[in-house]
Amino acid sequence: MARTTGILGSTGSIGTQTLSVIRELNSHPESPSNPHYSVKVLSCGSNLKLLESQIEEFRPEAVCVYNDEDAARLSEKYGWLSVFRGESGLAACAGQSMDLLVTAISGMRGLVPTLRAINAGTEIALANKETLVAAGDIVMRRAEEKRVRIIPVDSEHSAVFQCLKSAFAGGKASVNKLILTASGGPFRGYSLKELENVTIGQALSHPTWKMGGKITVDCATMMNKGLEVIEAMHLFGMPPEKIDVVVHPQSIIHSMVEFGDGSVIAQLGLPDMKTPIKLALTYPYRGNSCGERLDLTAISGLTFEKPRTDVFRCLSLAYDAAKTGGTLPAVMNGANEEAVAMFLNGRAGFMQIGRAVEEAMEAHMKASNGVAGSSFCQKPDLEDVLSADSWARDYVRRSMICP
C-alpha cells in the first residue's frame, strides 16, 4: 500500500522536485527501496495554475492557498476537494493524518505547520531551515516526545546525516566536528565596496544551484550558511564551536564529518536537490536514480577556502545568535526575512540586509521596555519565539530606509 504524503510549498523549487521524485518512484515496481506515494495534501502561495495541474495529476484530498479568491475558485472547480486558506489553513493541512510531510515552504511560515504535523505523529522531511533556526529546541523536543523522525532535505544536512552513519560504535561521541560546504554564491571574491552597488538580478544569479528568490539572496549574503549552522546544531546535537563552514565553489562535496581519529568522511554528488529529496522519501533505503551521475574524471579539481566573514557579515551574526541562543536566533531570522523581502522589492540595498539584521539583534539584547518580543528571553516558549519574530520584522520595517 502506498505511503501518504503532504507537500507544503508544492509549486516551489523543492516542492516541484519532490513531485518529480514521487512520479519517478511510482513509475517503478513498489519495493522497500522504492516505496510508492499517494499525495494527500498540497499547498501553494500564488501559482494557482501550477497547483491546478498538480491537483489534476495527483488528486490530493486537501489543498491550501493564500487568499479567499483562489480558495473559492478551487472549491468551485474541484467539488470533491477540501480547500483551506491562509496560515490557519496551512496548519490544518499539516495536521492531516499521513505518513510523511515535506515542509518545502520558506520562512517562519513553516514553524507552526511543522509542529502541528509532529503532534499528529507525522514524519517530517525538513526543507524549511527557519523552523529549527527560530525554534529548534521546541521542535526537536516535541519530535522526541512524539517519537517523530525528522529527516533533513537540505543537501548539506542530508550529507551530514549520511556521513554520521559511519560513526560506528562511538556514535556522536566519536565526532570531532561537522563541516558544511558553501558555494560562495554569486559574489565570491567581491570586496565590501563592490557589494555596495550589486543589483537584484546579480544577487539572484547563483552559480550552481537553482532556488527560490529568498534562499538565493541568503546564499549571496551567506546568511543561508549561517542558518544551516544553527539548523545543524539542532538536527545533530552539536554546539556551534564544532560546526565549521568552508567555501567549495564546485558544489560537489555537500558536507563532511571529521571524526576523533582524524578521518574525514564526505558525501559527494552533483548539485541536484532530487538526490537528498529521494533519500528522505526512501530512507532507510537508497532508491536507484535514472538521472545524471557524478563523473569524477570530468571534474578539473575540488577547491576549498575559508569564508570571508569580514565581507559577508551575516555568517558571523548567525554564529553569534547560535552561541547566545534563546530568542536571538528568532530575531535574527525574522529581521533577515523582512530585510531580504525589502531588497527584492527594491526598497533597500543589498548591504542593508546585514546591517538591519545586526541592528535588530543588538536592539533585542539591549531592550527592556516590556514591548512583546523586544526583550531577550533565554528559555522561550512558542509564543515568545513568535513574538520575537514579529518584533524583529516590525523593527526592520521601521528602521530600514531605501538608499
N, C-alpha and C positions, 0 to 999 in steps of 0.2 A: 504493500500500500504506500502511495506517495506521501512524503512528508509535507507538511503545510508550512507556508512561509508568508511573511508580510515584508513589504519594502517601503520604508518611509523615504521619500525623495526618489520615486521611481523614474522620473523624467530627467534627472540629473546624470552626471557622468558615471558615478558609481552605480546608480540605480539601473541605468540602461545596460551597463555591462553585466550587472547581476542577472538581469533578464536574459541576456545573451548566453550566459553560462547555464542558466536553467534550461534554456532552449536546447543547448548542446547536450546537457545531461539527459534530458527527456527523449532525445533522439536515439539514444543507445539503450541496449537491454539493461534493465534495472539489476543492480547488484550492490553489495555492501560498499564498494568503492565508487559506485555510480548510482547514487540514490536519485529517484525521481521526485520532483516537487510540484505541488499544486499551489498556485498563488492565491492566497486568501484576502490579502489587504494590499492596496496601493495608495500612495499619496503624492500630490504634486503641488507646486506653488502656482504657476501661471500658464504652463504649457499644456493647455487643455486638449489641443489637437493630438499631441503625442499620447496623452493619458487615454484618450478615447480609443486610439489604436491598440494600446496595451489592454484596455478593458475587453475589447473585441477578441483579442488573441488569447488572453489568459483567463478571462471570465472570473474575476475575483468576486468575493461576497460583499466586500465593502471598500469604499474609497473615501479619501479626504481631500478637499480642495480648500483654497484660501478664502473665497468670498461667496456671498449668497447667490449672486447671478450665475456663477459656474455651477454651484450646487443644484440650483433649480434646473439648469439646462441638462445636467446629467440625470437627474431624477426623472425628468420628462422623457429623455431618450432611452434610458435603461430602467424600465419599471421594476425589474427584479433586483436591482442593485441598492444596497444600503449606502446612502451618501451622507457624509459628515463634513463639517466645515470648521475652519479656524483651529486655534490652539487646543480647545477642549475636544474638538473632533479628532485631532491628531492623537491625543492621549487615549480617547475612547477606542480608536482603531488599534493602537498599540496594545491595548488590554484584551483584545480578542484572543480566544484560545487557539494557539498554533504552536508548532514545534520550534520555529526559528524566526526571529525578527532581524532584518537587515536595516540598521539605522544609517541611512545614507544622506540625511539632510545635514546641512552645515549649520554651525552656530548653536547657541543656547537653546534653540527650539527643540533640540534633541533630548534635553535632560529629562523633563517630566515624562514624555512618552517612554523613554528607556526605563525609568523607574516603574512605570505602570506595567510594562511588559515583564520586568523582573518579578514584580508582585504576583503576576499571573503564572509564573513558573516557566516563562518562555526563554529559550536560549537566545543569546544576543550575538550577532555578527556585527561588531562595532566598527563603523566607518565615520563616526562623529566624535572627533577628539575633544571638542569643547565640553562634552558631558563629563569626562574624567578630569579635565583641567579645572573646571569650576567646582565640581562636587565629587571628586574621586573617592574620598573617604566614605562618603554617604553611599555612593553607588556600589563600591566594592563590598562594603559591609552588608548592604542589602542583598547583594548577589550571594554572598556566603551564607547568610541566614536562610535564603530561599533555595540554596544549593543549585544555583543557576550558573551555567558556564558562559563566560564572555570570551569570544574568540576574536582577536584583532584582525581587521581587514586592511588597515594602512600597511603598505608594503614594508616599511621599516619595522613595525611591531610584529607583523607576521614573520619577518625574517628572524627577529629575536626569539619569538615563540618557537620557531623551528630549531634554531641553534641550541636553545636551552634543553631540548630533548637529548642533547649529547652530554648532559651533566653527569650521567651515570649515578653511582650510589651517593655521591656527595651532594646532589641536588643543588639548590640555590647557594648553599654554603660554599660550594667549590667555585662560584663565580667571582671573578675579581672586578669586572666592570662590563657594562654594555656600551657598544659603540654604534651610534646612529649615524648613517651617512646622509649628506646633503649635497644636492647638485650644485649649489651656489647660486641658482636662479639666473635670471637674465642680466643681473648687474654684478656678477662675479668680476672682481678686479677693478670696479669703479672706486673712485675717491669720494669723499664727502661732498666736495664741490660739484662733481659730476652728477651726484644723486639729486642735488637741489633742483635740477631742471628736467628730470625724466618725466615722460608722459604716461598717460593711462595705457595707451597702446603698447609702449615699451614694457611696462610692468606686467602686461598680460601675455607677453611673448616668452613663455617658458621654453628653455632649450631642449628639454627631454620629455616632459610629461604634458598631457592634455587634461586640463582640470577646469573646474568652475572658477568664476571670477574672484571670489573671496579667497579661496585657498591659493590661487595663483599669485595674488598680491601678497599674501602671507609668506609665500616662498620667496618673493622678491625682497621682502624686508627681513627674512629669516625668522620671523615670528613663528611660522609654521613649525620650524625645527624646535623652537622653544616650547611650543605647545606639545610637541611629541615627547620632549624630555619629561614634562610633567605627566603626560599620559603613561609613559613607560614606568615612571615611579609607582603608579597605582596598579598597573597591569601586572608588573613583575615584582613588586615589593622591594624596590631598590632605592636607596637615597640618591639625591641629585649628585652628590660627590662621586658616585660610582657610575654615572652616565656621561659619556663623552660624545661630542659631535665632531665629525671630520667631513671636510668638503671633498666630494668624489664626483667630479664633473660627468663622468661617463654613465653614472646611474646604473651600473651593472651589479655591484655589491650593494645589497639593500640594507644590511646591517650586520654587525658582528658581535660575538661574545668572547671576551677574554677570560680564561679560567685561571685558577690559582697556580697551576703548573706552568703558566706562560703560553699555553696553547691558545690560538685564536681560531674560532670556527666562524665562517662567513656563509651567508646564503646569497647565491648569485642567480641572476635571471635577467631577461630583457625587461625594460621599463614598461611593463604591461600589467595593469591592475587586475586583469582576469585571473592571473595565477593566484594571488592571495584570496581573491573572492572565491574561486573554486575550492581552495583548501578549506576555507571557512564553511562551505556548503557540504564538503565530503569528509571532513575530519571525523574520526582519526585515520581515515584512509586518504590516499592520494589518487585522485582520478587522473586518467590519461587526458592529454590535450592534443587536439589536431592543429594547434596554432604553430607559429614560427618558433623554432628552437634556438637557444643560445649557441653560437658558433665561436668557440674560444679562439680559433685561428684567424677569425676576421677582426678581432679586437687588437688595435695597434698598441694599446697599453692601458693600464689602470693606474691612475694618479690620485694622490691624497694631499690635502692642505689643511692647515689649521684655519678655523673660521676667524674672520676679522671682526671681532666684537667692537672694536673702536669705530668701525664704519657701520656695521649692522647691529645697532644698539639693542634691538628687540630681543635678540638671543640672550644677552646678559640680563635684561629685565625679566625674562622668563625664569632664568636660574635664580634670580633674587626672589621672585614670587614663590618658586618651588621650595627654597630654603626657609622662607618665612611661614608659608602655609596659611591656614585659617581662611579668611575671606579675601586675602590679597590676590590669589590666582583668579578668583571670580571677577574681581575689579579689573585686573589686567586684561582678561579675556573680553569682558563687556566693553571696556574702553577701546580695545583693538577692533572689535566688530563694528562699533559705531564710527571710528575713525576711518576704517577701510571703506565703509559704505559712503562716507562723505567724500573720500578720494575718488571712488568710482563714479560718483555723481558730479564730479567736477567742482566740489565745494571746498576742497582742501588740497594742499600739495603733498607729494609723496613723503617728504621728510617730516611733515607734520604728524604723520601716523605715530612714529616712535615717540616724538615729543609729547603728544597728547596722552599716550599710554603712561609714560613716565610721570607726567604731572598728576594724572589721576591716581596713580599708585602712591605718590608722595602725599597728596592731599588726604587720601584714605588713612594712611598711617598717622597723620597729624590731627585728624578731625576729632572733635569732642563736643559737637554741637547737638547731639541727640537726634539728628535727622536720620530716618531709616536708611540703613545701608552705608551711611557715610563713615562710620567709625569701625575700626578693625575689630574682628571677633576671631579668637584663636580656635574655638571649637564650634563652628557654625552648624546649625541645622539647615534643612532645605529652605525654610523661609528666610534665614539670614543670607544664604547664598543668592537667592532670587532678588532680595533687597539690595545686596551689594552690586549685583549685575545691573539692576535698574538705575541705581545711583550713579554708577560709572558712566553709563550711556548718557544720562542727563548732564553729567559734568562735562563730558566731551562736547555735547551739543552746545552747551553754554560757553565753553572756553575756546573752541576752535574757530578761527577766523580765516576766511578764504584769502590766500596770498594775492 
